Structures are given as structure tokens and as C-alpha cells.
Amino acid sequence: MRGLFSKDKWKYAFYTVSHPMDAYYEIRHRDRGSVPVAVVLVMLFSFSFSINRMAASFIVNNVYPLSVNAFKELIAVLLLYLLFCVGNWSITCLMEGEGRLKDILIAVGYAMIPIIVCYNIATIVSQFVAADEEAFYWVILVAGVAYGLLMMLMGIMQVHNYTLGKTLATIFLTFIAMFIIIFIVLLFVDLITQVYSFFYSIYQELIYRM
């Protein structure tokens, strides 16, 4: 476990920001990435998002700070992260993708770095901008999110050895797969609830008759 969180693993994660195509190639073919590091980065993104909603200046933020639940947002972000990665893996398995689930988890997780950095910078900048200067805040935020999404696109394209067009098609199908997975999970939960209710009603009936 110590090796998975080693200094080299973290340095390589930041290397992907400046050399995404080369870095993602080595993640797939030379096993240079780390899933635990990727998960930690996703968690840091969630915390940065929550901190931004709580601490950003009222000039750029309409959210009531006490209404923000960082723990719930963390769970939601981790579930969405896992759902997207599993959905992408399930689709690319059917479309001759070369990437493993591990590679997808790393590719998406490492793409959080510019978003984390820009969210925190934007939160700090928001404390100093006037009402007519909020564009600076939004430029920083949009730049970080845009570069993060671009890194994610390049990562998925590289680990699966896809063309740009095929990558965009698989991402579209990934969202469809995510909805299908959610639908199946909800059906399963509903089935379990009904079975539980059935047996619980039998149990109550037996208790009353005894």
C-alpha cells in the first residue's frame, strides 16, 4: 500500500497534466498509474467543490453555506465516479477497447488535478473580486474544468487506443450505460424491498396468531 501512495506515483500524476497523451500511454502499457492516488484525487475534487460552495464570496456564490453537506457530496461524487468508469468499461468491452477498468479509474481520477487546483484558486480569488470583476473568478473555474475534461477525453482515447470520433461515441454510450445501470439497481432495490415486505408481513401474521 505504501508503494501505491509513493512520491513517484504522485509526481507521475502531476506529470499527466503537462504531458497527458504520453502519460496515459505509459499508464496503459507500463502500469505507471495508481488507482488509490486517482481515488484520493477524486475525493480532493469533492472537498474542493464543497469548500467552494461554502467559502466562495457572495458576489459569485448564491449557496447558503450551512446547507452544504460535504460528506453527502463526497459519497455522491464517488458513486458518480465509479458509475462512469464501470459504464465506460462495459461499453468499451463491447467496442474492442484495450483499456482495463483500472486504467479508466486512473485516467478519470488524474483528470481531476487541474479542476482541483482551479477550484481552490477561484475560491481564494472570489474573496478579492468586486461586483464588476467576477469574470476573473469564472475564467479560472471554466479553464480548470475545461482542461480537466480535455484530459479525461485524451485519457479515455489513449487507454482504449481509440480515434477521437470513437472516443466521443463511447462517452455518449457510457452515459446511456450509466442510466441502464441505475435503472437495474433501482429495480433490484425495489425487488428486495418487496421481498422483505412480503416476509415481514408473514412474520407479523405468525406473531399475531401465536
C-alpha positions as CSV (number, residue, x, y, z in Angstrom):
1,M,0.0,0.0,0.0
2,R,2.9,2.3,0.8
3,G,4.2,1.9,-2.8
4,L,0.8,2.8,-4.2
5,F,1.0,6.2,-2.5
6,S,4.7,6.7,-3.1
7,K,6.2,10.0,-4.1
8,D,6.9,8.8,-7.6
9,K,3.2,7.9,-8.1
10,W,2.2,11.4,-7.0
11,K,4.8,13.0,-9.2
12,Y,3.6,11.0,-12.2
13,A,0.0,12.0,-11.5
14,F,1.1,15.7,-11.9
15,Y,3.2,14.8,-14.9
16,T,-0.1,13.8,-16.7
17,V,-1.2,17.5,-16.5
18,S,1.7,18.7,-18.7
19,H,2.1,15.5,-20.9
20,P,-1.4,13.9,-20.9
21,M,-1.0,11.7,-24.1
22,D,2.4,10.3,-23.2
23,A,1.5,9.8,-19.6
24,Y,-1.7,8.0,-20.3
25,Y,0.1,5.8,-22.8
26,E,2.5,4.7,-20.1
27,I,-0.3,4.2,-17.6
28,R,-1.8,1.7,-20.0
29,H,1.3,0.0,-21.3
30,R,3.8,0.4,-18.5
31,D,1.5,0.4,-15.4
32,R,2.7,3.8,-14.2
33,G,-0.5,4.9,-12.6
34,S,-2.1,4.3,-9.2
35,V,-5.8,3.6,-8.5
36,P,-5.5,4.8,-4.8
37,V,-4.0,8.1,-5.9
38,A,-6.8,8.5,-8.5
39,V,-9.4,7.9,-5.8
40,V,-7.8,10.3,-3.5
41,L,-7.8,12.9,-6.2
42,V,-11.5,12.4,-6.8
43,M,-12.0,12.9,-3.1
44,L,-10.0,16.1,-3.1
45,F,-12.1,17.3,-6.0
46,S,-15.2,16.7,-4.0
47,F,-13.8,18.6,-1.0
48,S,-12.7,21.4,-3.2
49,F,-16.2,21.6,-4.7
50,S,-17.8,21.7,-1.3
51,I,-15.3,24.3,0.1
52,N,-16.0,26.4,-3.0
53,R,-19.8,26.2,-2.3
54,M,-19.3,27.1,1.3
55,A,-16.5,29.7,1.2
56,A,-16.7,31.5,-2.1
57,S,-17.7,35.1,-1.9
58,F,-21.4,36.0,-2.0
59,I,-20.6,38.0,-5.2
60,V,-20.2,34.8,-7.2
61,N,-21.9,32.3,-4.9
62,N,-25.7,32.1,-4.1
63,V,-25.4,28.9,-1.9
64,Y,-26.2,29.1,1.8
65,P,-23.0,27.7,3.4
66,L,-24.8,25.8,6.2
67,S,-26.9,23.9,3.6
68,V,-23.8,22.3,2.1
69,N,-23.2,18.7,3.3
70,A,-19.6,17.8,2.3
71,F,-20.0,14.2,3.3
72,K,-23.1,13.6,1.2
73,E,-21.4,15.4,-1.7
74,L,-18.3,13.1,-1.3
75,I,-20.5,10.0,-1.4
76,A,-22.3,11.3,-4.5
77,V,-19.1,12.2,-6.3
78,L,-17.5,8.8,-5.5
79,L,-20.6,6.9,-6.7
80,L,-20.8,9.0,-9.9
81,Y,-17.0,8.4,-10.5
82,L,-17.5,4.6,-10.1
83,L,-20.6,4.6,-12.2
84,F,-19.0,6.5,-15.0
85,C,-15.9,4.2,-15.0
86,V,-17.9,1.0,-14.9
87,G,-20.2,2.3,-17.6
88,N,-17.3,3.2,-19.8
89,W,-15.6,-0.2,-19.2
90,S,-18.8,-2.1,-20.0
91,I,-19.2,-0.2,-23.3
92,T,-15.6,-0.4,-24.4
93,C,-15.5,-4.1,-23.7
94,L,-18.1,-4.4,-26.5
95,M,-16.2,-2.0,-28.8
96,E,-12.8,-3.5,-28.8
97,G,-11.4,-1.1,-26.2
98,E,-7.9,-2.0,-24.9
99,G,-8.2,-0.3,-21.5
100,R,-8.9,-2.1,-18.3
101,L,-11.2,-0.8,-15.6
102,K,-8.1,0.1,-13.6
103,D,-6.8,2.3,-16.5
104,I,-10.2,4.1,-16.7
105,L,-10.3,4.8,-13.0
106,I,-6.8,6.3,-13.2
107,A,-7.5,8.3,-16.4
108,V,-10.6,9.9,-14.9
109,G,-9.0,10.4,-11.4
110,Y,-5.9,12.1,-12.8
111,A,-8.0,14.5,-14.8
112,M,-9.3,16.0,-11.6
113,I,-5.9,17.7,-10.9
114,P,-6.5,20.9,-12.9
115,I,-10.1,21.1,-11.7
116,I,-8.9,20.8,-8.0
117,V,-6.3,23.5,-8.5
118,C,-8.5,25.9,-10.3
119,Y,-11.5,25.4,-7.9
120,N,-9.2,26.3,-4.9
121,I,-7.6,29.3,-6.7
122,A,-11.1,30.5,-7.8
123,T,-12.3,30.2,-4.2
124,I,-9.4,32.4,-2.9
125,V,-9.8,34.9,-5.8
126,S,-13.5,35.3,-5.1
127,Q,-12.6,36.9,-1.8
128,F,-10.9,39.8,-3.5
129,V,-13.1,40.5,-6.6
130,A,-15.6,43.3,-6.8
131,A,-19.1,43.0,-8.2
132,D,-17.9,44.0,-11.7
133,E,-14.8,41.7,-11.6
134,E,-16.4,38.4,-11.1
135,A,-15.4,37.4,-14.7
136,F,-11.9,36.6,-13.3
137,Y,-13.4,34.0,-11.0
138,W,-15.4,32.3,-13.8
139,V,-12.5,32.3,-16.2
140,I,-10.3,30.4,-13.6
141,L,-13.2,28.0,-12.9
142,V,-14.1,27.3,-16.5
143,A,-10.4,27.0,-17.6
144,G,-9.8,24.3,-14.9
145,V,-13.0,22.3,-15.7
146,A,-12.3,22.6,-19.5
147,Y,-8.8,21.3,-19.2
148,G,-9.8,18.6,-16.8
149,L,-12.5,17.4,-19.3
150,L,-9.9,17.5,-22.1
151,M,-7.5,15.4,-20.1
152,M,-10.3,12.9,-19.4
153,L,-11.1,12.7,-23.1
154,M,-7.4,12.2,-24.0
155,G,-7.1,9.6,-21.2
156,I,-10.0,7.5,-22.4
157,M,-8.9,7.8,-26.0
158,Q,-5.3,6.7,-25.2
159,V,-6.0,3.8,-22.8
160,H,-8.5,2.3,-25.3
161,N,-6.4,3.2,-28.4
162,Y,-9.4,4.9,-30.0
163,T,-9.8,7.7,-32.5
164,L,-11.3,10.9,-31.3
165,G,-14.6,10.1,-33.1
166,K,-14.9,6.7,-31.5
167,T,-14.0,8.1,-28.1
168,L,-16.8,10.6,-28.3
169,A,-19.2,7.9,-29.4
170,T,-18.2,5.6,-26.5
171,I,-18.6,8.5,-24.0
172,F,-22.1,9.1,-25.3
173,L,-22.9,5.4,-24.9
174,T,-21.3,5.5,-21.5
175,F,-24.0,7.9,-20.2
176,I,-26.6,5.6,-21.6
177,A,-25.0,2.7,-19.8
178,M,-25.0,4.7,-16.6
179,F,-28.7,5.2,-16.9
180,I,-29.2,1.5,-17.6
181,I,-27.1,0.6,-14.5
182,I,-29.1,3.0,-12.3
183,F,-32.4,1.6,-13.6
184,I,-31.2,-2.0,-12.9
185,V,-30.0,-1.1,-9.4
186,L,-33.3,0.6,-8.6
187,L,-35.3,-2.4,-9.9
188,F,-33.1,-4.7,-7.7
189,V,-33.6,-2.5,-4.7
190,D,-37.4,-2.4,-5.3
191,L,-37.4,-6.2,-5.6
192,I,-35.5,-6.6,-2.4
193,T,-37.9,-4.2,-0.7
194,Q,-40.9,-6.1,-1.9
195,V,-39.5,-9.5,-0.8
196,Y,-38.6,-8.0,2.6
197,S,-42.1,-6.6,3.0
198,F,-43.7,-10.0,2.0
199,F,-41.7,-12.0,4.5
200,Y,-42.2,-9.3,7.2
201,S,-45.9,-9.4,6.7
202,I,-45.8,-13.2,7.1
203,Y,-43.7,-12.8,10.2
204,Q,-46.2,-10.4,11.7
205,E,-49.1,-12.7,10.8
206,L,-47.5,-15.6,12.6
207,I,-46.8,-13.4,15.6
208,Y,-50.4,-12.3,15.9
209,R,-51.7,-15.9,15.6
210,M,-49.4,-17.3,18.2
